[in-house]
Amino acid sequence: MFSNDSIASFNELETSLYNYISQNMNQVAYMRIRELADETHVSTATILRFCRKLNCDGFSEFKVKLKMYLEENKRTYIKSAQHSIVEFFERTIKGDLDEKINEAAIQIQNAENVIFIGIGSSGILAEYGARYFSSLGKFSLYIKDPHFPIHSKFRNNSVTIALSVSGENPFTVNHLNLLKQEGSNIISITNNKLSTIAKISNINIPYYVTEEYFEEANITTQVPVVYIIESIARQIYRLNH
């Protein structure tokens, strides 16, 4: 609704108007221009100038856009955790999940270096995955910093395990391209097999759950990712013993 550029262009009066509107959006959407002017102690001319800076011809158009914004950002229905887990197993139990996990475990078992990579919630899981693998005897590193340098010795005979819900994160894609060019084998865990990260991987393990968002945050369950990471680590342990 309010871009950084538009906020930066506001003068002192317009900034006070913005502060009031941002904290009272539901009320402002149904106010008359005179009512808003009285509440914010500014002139109607200031309000109209404010609207023009937001690419609105007038206050009426601003209210239409405000109502549309509020409609798009209504509270989302959040599914139960049980629903998400059942969905994961129902979609994968008839597939080749076990075969994919075993194939990944064999490739990782034979690698000298294992690197987990991800950002955001996937970065947190990358750290968890590296720790879990290391705990079961397969020492692993994790990267969640887009500027993290990777020494050449860690790229030799290495496997990179990429975690991404969308499979389209630019940081992860760029890092994987560099690692792939250096000869690292790529194993990705994504929510579907048609994403960019899945396509550039040697092995992709998709988990197919419905993506969920609350406002602008991706709140898609990560339980399937934890299940897959732990299953691979346990399979590596079995292969080694």
Backbone bond lengths (Angstrom), bond angles and torsions (degrees), N, CA, C in turn:
res aa  C-N    CA-C-N  psi(-1)  N-CA   C-N-CA  omega(-1)  CA-C   N-CA-C  phi
1 M - - - 1.464 - - 1.530 110.27 -
2 F 1.342 115.57 -48.69 1.457 120.86 178.84 1.524 108.76 -116.50
3 S 1.322 117.39 112.73 1.462 120.81 179.51 1.521 109.80 -81.31
4 N 1.329 115.97 162.46 1.465 120.17 177.95 1.528 110.90 -60.76
5 D 1.334 116.35 -38.80 1.473 120.31 -178.78 1.526 111.35 -65.21
6 S 1.337 116.58 -41.93 1.464 118.92 -179.09 1.523 110.95 -68.40
7 I 1.318 117.49 -39.70 1.470 120.50 178.75 1.527 110.50 -63.24
8 A 1.338 116.08 -40.79 1.465 120.73 179.96 1.529 111.96 -64.46
9 S 1.339 116.65 -25.21 1.469 120.41 -177.66 1.532 113.17 -83.71
10 F 1.342 117.85 -9.75 1.453 120.51 -176.75 1.530 111.36 -71.51
11 N 1.337 116.15 140.09 1.464 119.30 171.12 1.530 109.00 -85.26
12 E 1.319 117.17 -172.13 1.475 119.87 -173.65 1.523 112.12 -62.36
13 L 1.328 117.99 -44.85 1.456 120.82 -179.89 1.529 111.06 -66.09
14 E 1.328 115.98 -42.17 1.469 120.69 -179.41 1.524 110.76 -66.38
15 T 1.332 116.30 -33.51 1.466 119.84 177.33 1.519 111.21 -66.79
16 S 1.316 116.89 -40.36 1.470 119.74 177.23 1.524 110.24 -65.98
17 L 1.331 116.61 -35.72 1.462 121.70 176.73 1.524 110.18 -65.54
18 Y 1.327 116.14 -43.82 1.470 121.30 177.31 1.529 110.54 -59.87
19 N 1.321 116.99 -44.93 1.474 120.36 -179.14 1.531 111.09 -60.27
20 Y 1.322 116.90 -40.92 1.465 120.02 179.75 1.527 110.39 -67.16
21 I 1.331 116.78 -46.63 1.465 120.71 -177.12 1.526 111.18 -63.49
22 S 1.339 116.30 -43.39 1.468 119.68 -176.95 1.526 111.86 -64.24
23 Q 1.343 116.93 -24.81 1.463 120.43 -179.51 1.529 112.84 -96.89
24 N 1.345 116.54 -7.26 1.471 119.87 -177.55 1.532 111.09 -138.22
25 M 1.303 116.36 42.16 1.465 120.75 -173.33 1.522 112.97 -58.68
26 N 1.316 117.04 -43.64 1.468 120.29 -176.63 1.523 112.25 -63.78
27 Q 1.342 116.68 -33.68 1.459 120.12 178.73 1.532 111.14 -78.45
28 V 1.339 116.48 -42.54 1.466 121.27 -177.21 1.521 111.08 -61.82
29 A 1.329 116.84 -33.51 1.465 120.70 -177.69 1.529 112.57 -60.08
30 Y 1.335 117.39 -18.13 1.469 120.71 -177.78 1.540 112.07 -121.02
31 M 1.324 117.12 11.92 1.467 120.69 178.78 1.532 111.58 -86.26
32 R 1.318 115.59 156.17 1.465 121.04 167.19 1.526 107.22 -85.48
33 I 1.315 115.62 159.11 1.459 119.46 -177.03 1.524 111.43 -60.88
34 R 1.329 116.99 -37.13 1.464 120.67 179.71 1.525 110.99 -66.87
35 E 1.333 117.17 -37.71 1.468 121.21 177.93 1.520 111.12 -63.30
36 L 1.338 115.71 -42.67 1.467 119.39 178.62 1.525 110.65 -65.99
37 A 1.333 116.54 -39.15 1.465 120.40 179.22 1.530 110.45 -62.40
38 D 1.335 117.24 -41.69 1.466 120.84 179.19 1.524 111.52 -66.20
39 E 1.344 117.04 -39.57 1.465 121.16 -178.11 1.529 112.02 -69.21
40 T 1.323 116.09 -34.40 1.473 120.18 -174.70 1.530 112.94 -101.43
41 H 1.344 116.32 -4.29 1.468 121.25 178.57 1.528 112.32 59.75
42 V 1.326 115.52 41.11 1.467 120.98 173.92 1.521 107.68 -127.00
43 S 1.319 116.52 168.10 1.459 120.44 179.54 1.522 110.48 -83.37
44 T 1.333 115.21 160.83 1.469 118.86 175.62 1.525 110.80 -64.43
45 A 1.331 116.78 -29.67 1.469 120.47 177.43 1.532 110.95 -62.97
46 T 1.347 116.01 -38.26 1.475 120.40 177.54 1.523 110.21 -64.63
47 I 1.337 116.53 -40.60 1.474 120.52 179.69 1.526 110.49 -64.47
48 L 1.323 117.21 -41.83 1.466 120.64 179.73 1.522 111.13 -66.52
49 R 1.333 116.70 -38.31 1.461 120.30 176.85 1.537 110.01 -65.39
50 F 1.316 115.57 -39.35 1.468 122.48 176.55 1.529 110.18 -59.66
51 C 1.329 116.60 -44.61 1.470 121.43 -179.34 1.531 111.42 -64.13
52 R 1.346 115.86 -40.24 1.463 119.10 -179.63 1.520 111.66 -64.50
53 K 1.339 116.77 -32.96 1.460 120.12 177.59 1.531 111.54 -68.38
54 L 1.321 115.97 -17.00 1.470 121.53 176.83 1.528 110.67 -101.48
55 N 1.331 116.06 18.34 1.473 122.96 178.06 1.529 112.72 61.95
56 C 1.334 115.87 36.28 1.467 121.52 175.46 1.532 108.37 -113.71
57 D 1.326 115.89 137.64 1.465 119.86 -179.59 1.528 112.57 -68.35
58 G 1.321 115.69 -25.66 1.463 119.16 -179.26 1.517 110.80 -168.00
59 F 1.313 116.85 -174.50 1.451 121.86 -177.14 1.529 111.73 -67.27
60 S 1.333 116.78 -33.50 1.470 119.79 -179.87 1.526 110.75 -63.76
61 E 1.331 116.38 -44.65 1.466 119.49 178.94 1.527 110.62 -66.00
62 F 1.333 116.96 -37.06 1.467 120.52 177.28 1.524 110.48 -59.74
63 K 1.358 116.22 -43.55 1.474 119.26 -179.51 1.530 111.66 -65.77
64 V 1.331 117.32 -35.24 1.470 120.47 177.42 1.527 109.56 -62.70
65 K 1.333 115.91 -46.13 1.471 119.72 179.75 1.529 111.26 -65.90
66 L 1.320 115.84 -36.06 1.467 119.86 178.83 1.528 110.55 -65.40
67 K 1.337 117.06 -42.57 1.467 120.75 178.30 1.524 111.04 -64.07
68 M 1.332 117.24 -39.76 1.463 121.46 177.53 1.526 110.65 -63.17
69 Y 1.321 115.69 -41.07 1.469 120.78 178.75 1.524 110.84 -63.25
70 L 1.324 116.30 -44.04 1.465 120.56 179.59 1.519 111.13 -65.13
71 E 1.329 117.22 -37.05 1.466 121.57 179.45 1.523 110.86 -64.84
72 E 1.336 115.77 -40.21 1.468 120.79 -179.11 1.521 111.95 -69.76
73 N 1.326 116.45 -24.82 1.464 120.42 -174.93 1.517 113.53 -109.77
74 K 1.341 115.89 25.11 1.461 119.42 174.61 1.524 109.87 -63.14
75 R 1.311 115.73 155.71 1.467 120.65 -179.88 1.525 110.10 -57.65
76 T 1.314 115.83 127.77 1.449 122.41 -177.52 1.534 110.45 -84.40
77 Y 1.329 115.24 143.62 1.458 119.27 174.16 1.525 108.47 -73.63
78 I 1.317 117.30 123.93 1.456 122.22 -178.61 1.523 109.17 -99.34
79 K 1.314 115.31 122.12 1.463 119.48 179.06 1.524 110.17 -67.95
80 S 1.315 115.78 157.54 1.458 119.57 175.75 1.522 109.54 -72.02
81 A 1.325 115.34 154.55 1.468 120.26 178.56 1.533 110.16 -61.12
82 Q 1.339 116.04 -36.25 1.458 120.27 179.84 1.522 110.84 -61.88
83 H 1.322 116.75 -39.78 1.469 121.18 179.37 1.522 110.52 -60.31
84 S 1.333 116.90 -43.84 1.461 121.36 -178.43 1.518 111.93 -65.25
85 I 1.338 116.57 -40.52 1.464 120.02 -179.21 1.518 111.14 -68.73
86 V 1.328 116.04 -42.85 1.472 119.96 178.03 1.521 109.76 -61.05
87 E 1.324 116.43 -41.84 1.464 121.31 178.99 1.524 110.54 -59.72
88 F 1.331 117.08 -44.14 1.465 121.85 179.17 1.520 111.50 -59.85
89 F 1.319 116.80 -50.46 1.460 119.37 -176.38 1.527 112.16 -70.18
90 E 1.316 117.22 -35.42 1.466 119.62 178.74 1.524 111.45 -64.44
91 R 1.322 116.69 -36.11 1.462 120.71 -177.37 1.522 113.01 -82.33
92 T 1.325 117.11 -22.26 1.458 119.42 -175.50 1.527 114.40 -107.18
93 I 1.339 117.33 -21.18 1.464 119.71 -174.03 1.531 112.51 -63.23
94 K 1.347 115.31 -29.06 1.457 119.27 178.73 1.534 111.79 -91.00
95 G 1.309 116.37 -1.22 1.456 120.12 -178.58 1.517 112.26 -95.27
96 D 1.334 115.18 -152.63 1.458 120.58 -175.45 1.522 111.45 -113.43
97 L 1.341 117.23 35.15 1.459 120.74 -176.19 1.523 111.80 -58.79
98 D 1.323 117.89 -47.29 1.462 120.87 -178.43 1.523 111.26 -61.96
99 E 1.340 116.36 -39.74 1.464 119.81 178.82 1.521 111.05 -65.42
100 K 1.332 116.45 -41.03 1.464 120.77 178.64 1.531 110.80 -63.98
101 I 1.324 116.24 -42.03 1.464 120.89 179.61 1.521 110.29 -62.98
102 N 1.332 117.14 -43.07 1.465 121.07 179.89 1.530 111.06 -66.63
103 E 1.329 116.62 -41.08 1.464 121.14 178.56 1.530 110.47 -62.18
104 A 1.332 116.35 -43.13 1.463 120.46 178.37 1.519 111.08 -65.08
105 A 1.337 116.76 -41.20 1.466 121.10 -179.16 1.528 111.36 -61.78
106 I 1.319 117.10 -41.58 1.475 121.10 179.42 1.518 110.17 -63.24
107 Q 1.322 117.14 -44.13 1.465 120.60 -179.21 1.525 110.96 -65.49
108 I 1.329 117.21 -41.03 1.462 121.10 -179.96 1.524 110.77 -69.44
109 Q 1.328 116.73 -38.02 1.455 120.91 -179.68 1.524 111.24 -58.06
110 N 1.319 116.98 -36.62 1.464 121.85 -176.26 1.525 113.46 -87.14
111 A 1.326 117.37 -3.68 1.463 120.84 -178.15 1.533 110.83 -87.73
112 E 1.329 115.46 146.31 1.456 120.17 176.92 1.529 111.29 -80.48
113 N 1.328 115.60 -33.47 1.466 120.08 -177.03 1.523 110.64 -129.79
114 V 1.322 116.16 136.51 1.457 121.85 178.43 1.526 108.21 -122.30
115 I 1.330 115.61 126.45 1.461 121.51 -177.81 1.523 109.10 -123.03
116 F 1.317 117.47 122.01 1.468 122.24 172.36 1.517 108.67 -92.46
117 I 1.318 115.71 141.57 1.457 119.91 -178.65 1.523 110.70 -140.40
118 G 1.331 116.76 139.75 1.461 121.66 179.36 1.516 109.16 -179.80
119 I 1.309 116.79 171.91 1.461 121.32 179.10 1.527 108.38 -143.05
120 G 1.337 116.74 153.26 1.462 120.15 -176.32 1.517 110.78 68.27
121 S 1.325 117.22 -136.04 1.465 120.20 178.80 1.524 110.41 -64.21
122 S 1.337 117.15 -31.36 1.461 120.49 176.88 1.523 110.59 -67.98
123 G 1.345 117.24 -30.08 1.458 120.51 175.77 1.516 111.47 -67.27
124 I 1.335 116.00 -38.44 1.469 120.14 177.11 1.524 109.95 -63.71
125 L 1.339 116.27 -41.32 1.461 120.06 178.90 1.520 111.57 -71.29
126 A 1.337 117.32 -29.55 1.464 120.18 175.65 1.532 109.81 -62.88
127 E 1.327 115.74 -41.62 1.465 119.79 177.25 1.531 110.66 -64.43
128 Y 1.339 115.23 -42.79 1.472 119.30 178.18 1.528 110.78 -61.89
129 G 1.341 116.12 -44.19 1.458 120.39 -179.15 1.510 112.06 -61.29
130 A 1.335 117.41 -43.93 1.469 120.77 179.51 1.526 110.60 -62.28
131 R 1.317 116.20 -40.31 1.470 120.07 179.71 1.531 110.77 -68.62
132 Y 1.336 116.60 -40.65 1.467 120.42 -178.40 1.528 110.53 -66.77
133 F 1.335 116.67 -44.02 1.461 120.49 177.39 1.526 110.55 -60.95
134 S 1.332 116.10 -44.99 1.463 120.18 -179.13 1.524 111.10 -63.37
135 S 1.327 116.47 -36.75 1.468 120.60 -179.96 1.523 111.46 -64.27
136 L 1.351 116.51 -28.75 1.460 120.79 -179.96 1.532 111.84 -98.63
137 G 1.336 116.23 16.56 1.464 120.05 170.07 1.514 116.52 98.20
138 K 1.361 118.94 0.59 1.461 121.14 177.87 1.524 107.97 -111.89
139 F 1.334 116.26 94.21 1.455 120.65 -175.35 1.524 110.54 -58.90
140 S 1.324 116.09 131.82 1.459 121.56 -175.85 1.523 110.20 -139.66
141 L 1.331 114.91 154.01 1.460 122.77 175.10 1.522 108.67 -112.39
142 Y 1.322 116.98 162.87 1.463 119.46 174.13 1.525 109.68 -134.54
143 I 1.328 115.03 149.87 1.460 121.26 179.51 1.523 108.72 -130.11
144 K 1.325 116.67 125.43 1.459 120.17 171.73 1.523 111.05 -132.25
145 D 1.336 115.57 9.04 1.459 122.21 177.04 1.526 108.18 -103.78
146 P 1.343 118.67 120.06 1.463 120.50 -176.93 1.526 114.07 -62.75
147 H 1.342 117.49 -16.42 1.464 120.40 -179.15 1.524 112.29 -107.87
148 F 1.328 116.33 14.26 1.462 120.37 -177.38 1.532 109.92 -69.55
149 P 1.353 118.09 123.45 1.473 119.82 179.38 1.524 111.22 -78.63
150 I 1.318 116.17 140.01 1.468 121.19 179.22 1.521 108.11 -114.12
151 H 1.322 116.66 112.79 1.463 121.25 -178.42 1.522 109.91 -64.31
152 S 1.319 115.89 146.53 1.470 120.88 -175.02 1.521 112.66 -58.66
153 K 1.339 117.76 -31.98 1.469 119.24 -177.82 1.521 111.94 -66.89
154 F 1.346 117.16 -24.19 1.464 120.29 178.53 1.529 111.70 -82.28
155 R 1.348 116.78 -12.57 1.464 119.57 -179.80 1.520 111.96 -90.28
156 N 1.335 116.36 -15.41 1.459 120.34 -179.10 1.522 110.64 -74.79
157 N 1.329 116.17 130.79 1.471 122.11 -178.95 1.523 110.55 45.08
158 S 1.320 115.38 53.05 1.460 119.86 -176.15 1.522 111.74 -115.30
159 V 1.329 114.07 159.09 1.461 121.97 171.80 1.515 107.27 -122.61
160 T 1.318 116.40 130.57 1.455 121.33 175.62 1.521 108.77 -106.66
161 I 1.326 116.22 125.52 1.467 121.72 178.84 1.522 107.70 -103.86
162 A 1.316 116.75 110.40 1.462 122.10 -176.16 1.524 110.72 -99.96
163 L 1.321 116.02 131.05 1.457 121.81 178.76 1.517 109.22 -113.89
164 S 1.330 117.12 127.60 1.459 121.39 178.63 1.520 109.24 -162.65
165 V 1.329 116.56 128.90 1.466 119.79 178.17 1.527 110.04 -66.36
166 S 1.323 116.17 -54.87 1.471 120.82 -176.78 1.511 112.54 -76.97
167 G 1.336 116.56 -29.33 1.457 120.17 -175.53 1.514 112.52 76.25
168 E 1.338 116.82 15.21 1.467 120.67 -175.71 1.528 112.38 -127.59
169 N 1.323 118.98 6.81 1.456 120.20 -176.86 1.524 110.93 -61.42
170 P 1.348 118.40 121.60 1.474 121.24 -174.81 1.526 113.37 -58.48
171 F 1.341 117.63 -39.98 1.465 120.91 178.84 1.514 110.98 -59.41
172 T 1.329 116.14 -47.92 1.460 120.49 -178.20 1.526 111.14 -67.14
173 V 1.328 116.87 -41.84 1.465 120.67 179.32 1.524 110.72 -60.56
174 N 1.327 117.41 -46.42 1.467 121.33 -179.15 1.517 111.71 -63.20
175 H 1.337 116.73 -44.11 1.460 120.70 178.97 1.529 110.75 -62.60
176 L 1.322 116.59 -42.03 1.461 120.12 -178.89 1.526 111.58 -66.16
177 N 1.324 116.37 -37.81 1.468 119.41 177.19 1.522 110.88 -59.57
178 L 1.329 116.39 -44.16 1.470 120.35 179.43 1.523 110.96 -65.36
179 L 1.319 116.75 -45.13 1.462 120.77 -179.15 1.525 111.50 -65.46
180 K 1.329 116.44 -38.74 1.465 120.44 179.65 1.528 110.40 -65.22
181 Q 1.340 116.40 -39.93 1.463 120.28 177.95 1.517 112.08 -65.18
182 E 1.339 116.05 -26.56 1.467 120.52 178.32 1.533 112.07 -86.16
183 G 1.328 116.81 0.62 1.456 119.96 174.98 1.509 115.83 98.96
184 S 1.343 117.98 5.41 1.462 119.79 178.75 1.524 109.81 -76.09
185 N 1.327 116.53 137.21 1.460 121.15 174.84 1.533 108.80 -79.72
186 I 1.318 115.83 137.42 1.459 120.77 -174.93 1.524 111.25 -107.56
187 I 1.318 115.59 124.91 1.460 122.20 171.49 1.523 106.58 -116.65
188 S 1.317 117.55 123.71 1.466 119.85 -178.52 1.520 111.17 -118.01
189 I 1.324 114.51 146.06 1.458 122.57 174.10 1.524 105.93 -119.57
190 T 1.324 116.28 106.65 1.464 122.13 -175.38 1.527 110.05 -131.12
191 N 1.311 115.80 171.68 1.463 119.05 -178.06 1.527 112.77 -81.41
192 N 1.324 117.91 -14.13 1.464 120.13 174.28 1.514 109.28 -154.16
193 K 1.323 116.16 163.78 1.461 120.89 -173.89 1.523 113.65 -95.36
194 L 1.315 118.06 6.57 1.463 121.35 -177.42 1.528 112.40 -105.06
195 S 1.314 117.65 3.90 1.459 121.49 -178.63 1.524 111.04 -78.35
196 T 1.326 115.78 167.34 1.467 121.17 179.92 1.520 111.31 -61.27
197 I 1.331 117.00 -45.92 1.465 120.59 -178.95 1.517 110.91 -63.05
198 A 1.331 116.84 -39.84 1.469 120.29 178.53 1.521 111.00 -62.67
199 K 1.328 116.42 -39.96 1.467 120.67 -175.83 1.521 112.79 -70.23
200 I 1.329 118.08 -31.22 1.466 119.55 -178.87 1.526 112.07 -90.66
201 S 1.324 116.90 2.86 1.468 121.07 -178.64 1.521 111.41 -88.41
202 N 1.332 115.36 150.64 1.465 120.52 171.74 1.525 110.04 -72.78
203 I 1.334 115.57 -37.98 1.464 121.99 176.47 1.524 107.58 -134.72
204 N 1.318 116.98 129.45 1.457 120.92 174.64 1.519 109.37 -118.96
205 I 1.332 116.06 133.02 1.463 121.37 176.97 1.529 107.18 -116.54
206 P 1.331 117.76 100.10 1.474 120.92 178.96 1.521 110.72 -87.02
207 Y 1.333 116.64 151.52 1.463 118.32 -178.76 1.525 114.03 -120.83
208 Y 1.308 119.19 -8.13 1.461 123.20 167.54 1.530 115.52 49.59
209 V 1.304 116.90 72.28 1.468 120.22 167.96 1.525 107.54 -123.92
210 T 1.310 116.60 156.75 1.454 120.70 -179.70 1.531 109.68 -69.16
211 E 1.322 116.07 125.83 1.462 119.28 178.46 1.525 109.64 -69.48
212 E 1.330 115.70 139.41 1.461 121.80 -179.98 1.524 109.90 -124.60
213 Y 1.322 115.65 141.95 1.454 121.38 178.08 1.525 109.48 -129.90
214 F 1.312 115.52 140.74 1.467 120.98 169.77 1.514 106.41 -119.00
215 E 1.357 115.25 112.33 1.451 121.42 -170.50 1.534 107.13 56.75
216 E 1.338 119.97 -115.89 1.455 120.14 -178.40 1.524 112.31 -104.44
217 A 1.324 116.93 1.33 1.466 120.52 -176.61 1.525 111.01 -91.27
218 N 1.321 116.04 133.83 1.460 121.65 175.41 1.525 108.06 -82.21
219 I 1.340 116.53 114.85 1.464 120.69 -177.08 1.535 110.59 -114.57
220 T 1.324 116.81 24.75 1.461 120.88 177.57 1.522 109.71 -56.75
221 T 1.323 117.26 134.87 1.459 121.07 -177.79 1.531 111.13 -57.28
222 Q 1.322 115.84 141.14 1.466 122.02 178.06 1.530 111.74 -108.41
223 V 1.324 116.48 6.25 1.466 119.97 179.61 1.533 111.61 -58.92
224 P 1.352 120.02 -42.24 1.466 119.17 177.63 1.529 112.91 -59.36
225 V 1.330 117.34 -34.71 1.463 121.10 179.44 1.527 109.87 -65.72
226 V 1.332 116.07 -44.48 1.469 120.02 177.79 1.527 109.90 -61.08
227 Y 1.323 117.03 -43.39 1.470 121.51 179.03 1.529 110.70 -58.72
228 I 1.328 116.96 -46.16 1.468 121.19 -177.79 1.524 110.80 -66.78
229 I 1.341 117.41 -44.50 1.469 121.02 178.90 1.522 110.80 -58.88
230 E 1.330 116.17 -48.56 1.466 119.44 -177.98 1.526 111.33 -66.95
231 S 1.333 117.32 -36.29 1.468 120.52 178.80 1.519 111.05 -64.51
232 I 1.324 117.25 -42.00 1.467 120.72 178.56 1.528 109.91 -63.82
233 A 1.337 116.62 -46.28 1.471 120.51 -178.56 1.529 111.19 -61.14
234 R 1.319 117.07 -41.78 1.464 120.51 -179.84 1.530 111.12 -68.42
235 Q 1.346 115.79 -35.71 1.460 118.93 177.72 1.524 110.94 -67.73
236 I 1.327 118.06 -37.81 1.472 121.02 175.23 1.516 110.05 -61.00
237 Y 1.316 116.33 -42.83 1.477 120.45 178.75 1.525 110.41 -60.13
238 R 1.345 116.60 -44.07 1.468 119.93 179.44 1.530 111.30 -64.10
239 L 1.316 117.36 -39.04 1.456 121.17 179.31 1.530 111.34 -65.14
240 N 1.318 116.39 -33.05 1.460 120.63 -179.39 1.519 112.95 -80.89
241 H 1.329 116.24 -12.94 1.464 119.91 -178.55 1.527 110.33 -124.87
